[in-house]
Amino acid sequence: MSRFSRLFIVLGCICLFFLTTACQVLLRLVLEAMRRDGKYCLHALIIGADDFAVETANRILHGQIMPCQIAGYVALPGQKIAVHNAPVYCLQDLPRLAIGNGLDEAILAVRHPLFAEIPSILQKLDPLCVPIRAVLNWGEGVKINDQLFDFGGIPMLDLKPTAAESLSYVVMKRSFDLIFSLFVVLLTLPLMVSIAIAIKLSSPGPIFLRRNAWA
């Protein structure tokens, strides 16, 4: 049976923590350098030009998955334009944008009032010939906690999971388990000490049985 000193385990945990932090910082620096260089960036076109589209673009730009550059925004009918530092196009400009702009994908960022228009918007995005992703805003108070899943051939999305699936429930349950276990141990401690003393006085050998390791 291998044995390690507690000091070794503590120092290993500390080193692992600092190594993980250093790797995260290094990854951020590499992504930022790639983003500034622009050669290995994902060039995305944001479909939408309101404040939600701008917020989506900022989250993509500051993400830690893939360096990205925003090639521009496409204003949808009836939207209040909130873009100030990037070109804004209209849907009629899409055939022109598809040629020579090096677009890698289009990101559809729309709020729930425009959900009914998504099929017609997708048809107008056909000239781009790039993958199209969707970032949907379901309205105030509605948050998406899980990915889209298949339920017997029916695509479903969890809008409001049960309490047992939430992080707060897991933390509270774990805290309750630890506190309750500690309370039970303290409550039965006198009885366990008495039993241990009785075992020690009535029979030779250790109080706890220990299986010997094979040589």
Contacts in CASP RR format, 6 or more apart in sequence:
PFRMAT RR
TARGET T0000
AUTHOR 0000-0000-0000
METHOD contacts of the structure
MODEL  1
MSRFSRLFIVLGCICLFFLTTACQVLLRLVLEAMRRDGKYCLHALIIGAD
DFAVETANRILHGQIMPCQIAGYVALPGQKIAVHNAPVYCLQDLPRLAIG
NGLDEAILAVRHPLFAEIPSILQKLDPLCVPIRAVLNWGEGVKINDQLFD
FGGIPMLDLKPTAAESLSYVVMKRSFDLIFSLFVVLLTLPLMVSIAIAIK
LSSPGPIFLRRNAWA
1 213 0 8 1.000
27 64 0 8 1.000
28 64 0 8 1.000
31 63 0 8 1.000
31 64 0 8 1.000
31 66 0 8 1.000
31 67 0 8 1.000
32 67 0 8 1.000
34 40 0 8 1.000
34 41 0 8 1.000
34 67 0 8 1.000
35 41 0 8 1.000
35 61 0 8 1.000
35 67 0 8 1.000
35 68 0 8 1.000
35 69 0 8 1.000
38 67 0 8 1.000
38 69 0 8 1.000
40 67 0 8 1.000
41 67 0 8 1.000
41 68 0 8 1.000
41 69 0 8 1.000
42 66 0 8 1.000
42 67 0 8 1.000
42 68 0 8 1.000
42 69 0 8 1.000
42 104 0 8 1.000
42 105 0 8 1.000
43 68 0 8 1.000
43 69 0 8 1.000
43 71 0 8 1.000
43 101 0 8 1.000
43 102 0 8 1.000
43 103 0 8 1.000
43 104 0 8 1.000
44 57 0 8 1.000
44 60 0 8 1.000
44 68 0 8 1.000
44 69 0 8 1.000
44 70 0 8 1.000
44 71 0 8 1.000
44 103 0 8 1.000
44 104 0 8 1.000
44 105 0 8 1.000
44 106 0 8 1.000
44 107 0 8 1.000
45 70 0 8 1.000
45 71 0 8 1.000
45 72 0 8 1.000
45 73 0 8 1.000
45 74 0 8 1.000
45 97 0 8 1.000
45 103 0 8 1.000
45 105 0 8 1.000
45 106 0 8 1.000
45 107 0 8 1.000
45 128 0 8 1.000
45 130 0 8 1.000
46 53 0 8 1.000
46 56 0 8 1.000
46 57 0 8 1.000
46 70 0 8 1.000
46 72 0 8 1.000
46 73 0 8 1.000
46 74 0 8 1.000
46 106 0 8 1.000
46 107 0 8 1.000
46 109 0 8 1.000
47 53 0 8 1.000
47 73 0 8 1.000
47 74 0 8 1.000
47 76 0 8 1.000
47 106 0 8 1.000
47 107 0 8 1.000
47 108 0 8 1.000
47 109 0 8 1.000
47 110 0 8 1.000
47 121 0 8 1.000
47 125 0 8 1.000
47 132 0 8 1.000
48 73 0 8 1.000
48 74 0 8 1.000
48 75 0 8 1.000
48 76 0 8 1.000
48 79 0 8 1.000
48 108 0 8 1.000
48 109 0 8 1.000
48 110 0 8 1.000
49 73 0 8 1.000
49 74 0 8 1.000
49 75 0 8 1.000
49 76 0 8 1.000
49 79 0 8 1.000
49 81 0 8 1.000
49 82 0 8 1.000
49 83 0 8 1.000
49 88 0 8 1.000
50 79 0 8 1.000
50 80 0 8 1.000
50 81 0 8 1.000
50 82 0 8 1.000
50 111 0 8 1.000
51 80 0 8 1.000
51 82 0 8 1.000
52 109 0 8 1.000
52 110 0 8 1.000
52 111 0 8 1.000
52 137 0 8 1.000
53 73 0 8 1.000
53 82 0 8 1.000
53 83 0 8 1.000
53 109 0 8 1.000
54 73 0 8 1.000
54 82 0 8 1.000
54 83 0 8 1.000
56 107 0 8 1.000
56 109 0 8 1.000
56 135 0 8 1.000
57 70 0 8 1.000
57 73 0 8 1.000
57 86 0 8 1.000
57 109 0 8 1.000
60 68 0 8 1.000
60 70 0 8 1.000
60 107 0 8 1.000
61 68 0 8 1.000
61 69 0 8 1.000
61 70 0 8 1.000
70 86 0 8 1.000
71 97 0 8 1.000
71 101 0 8 1.000
71 102 0 8 1.000
71 103 0 8 1.000
72 83 0 8 1.000
72 86 0 8 1.000
72 87 0 8 1.000
72 88 0 8 1.000
72 89 0 8 1.000
73 83 0 8 1.000
73 86 0 8 1.000
73 87 0 8 1.000
73 88 0 8 1.000
73 89 0 8 1.000
74 88 0 8 1.000
74 89 0 8 1.000
74 90 0 8 1.000
74 91 0 8 1.000
74 93 0 8 1.000
74 94 0 8 1.000
75 81 0 8 1.000
75 88 0 8 1.000
75 89 0 8 1.000
75 90 0 8 1.000
76 91 0 8 1.000
76 110 0 8 1.000
76 114 0 8 1.000
76 117 0 8 1.000
76 121 0 8 1.000
77 91 0 8 1.000
81 88 0 8 1.000
89 97 0 8 1.000
91 121 0 8 1.000
91 124 0 8 1.000
94 124 0 8 1.000
94 125 0 8 1.000
94 127 0 8 1.000
94 128 0 8 1.000
95 127 0 8 1.000
97 103 0 8 1.000
97 128 0 8 1.000
98 127 0 8 1.000
98 128 0 8 1.000
98 129 0 8 1.000
103 128 0 8 1.000
103 130 0 8 1.000
104 130 0 8 1.000
104 131 0 8 1.000
105 130 0 8 1.000
105 131 0 8 1.000
105 132 0 8 1.000
105 133 0 8 1.000
106 125 0 8 1.000
106 128 0 8 1.000
106 130 0 8 1.000
106 131 0 8 1.000
106 132 0 8 1.000
106 133 0 8 1.000
107 132 0 8 1.000
107 133 0 8 1.000
107 134 0 8 1.000
107 135 0 8 1.000
108 118 0 8 1.000
108 121 0 8 1.000
108 122 0 8 1.000
108 125 0 8 1.000
108 132 0 8 1.000
108 133 0 8 1.000
108 134 0 8 1.000
108 135 0 8 1.000
109 135 0 8 1.000
109 137 0 8 1.000
110 117 0 8 1.000
110 118 0 8 1.000
110 121 0 8 1.000
110 134 0 8 1.000
110 135 0 8 1.000
110 136 0 8 1.000
110 137 0 8 1.000
111 137 0 8 1.000
111 139 0 8 1.000
112 136 0 8 1.000
112 137 0 8 1.000
112 138 0 8 1.000
112 139 0 8 1.000
114 121 0 8 1.000
115 136 0 8 1.000
118 134 0 8 1.000
122 132 0 8 1.000
125 132 0 8 1.000
136 144 0 8 1.000
138 144 0 8 1.000
138 159 0 8 1.000
142 159 0 8 1.000
143 159 0 8 1.000
144 157 0 8 1.000
144 158 0 8 1.000
144 159 0 8 1.000
145 158 0 8 1.000
145 159 0 8 1.000
145 160 0 8 1.000
145 161 0 8 1.000
145 165 0 8 1.000
146 157 0 8 1.000
146 158 0 8 1.000
146 161 0 8 1.000
147 157 0 8 1.000
148 155 0 8 1.000
148 156 0 8 1.000
148 157 0 8 1.000
149 155 0 8 1.000
149 156 0 8 1.000
149 157 0 8 1.000
149 158 0 8 1.000
150 156 0 8 1.000
163 169 0 8 1.000
196 207 0 8 1.000
199 207 0 8 1.000
200 207 0 8 1.000
END
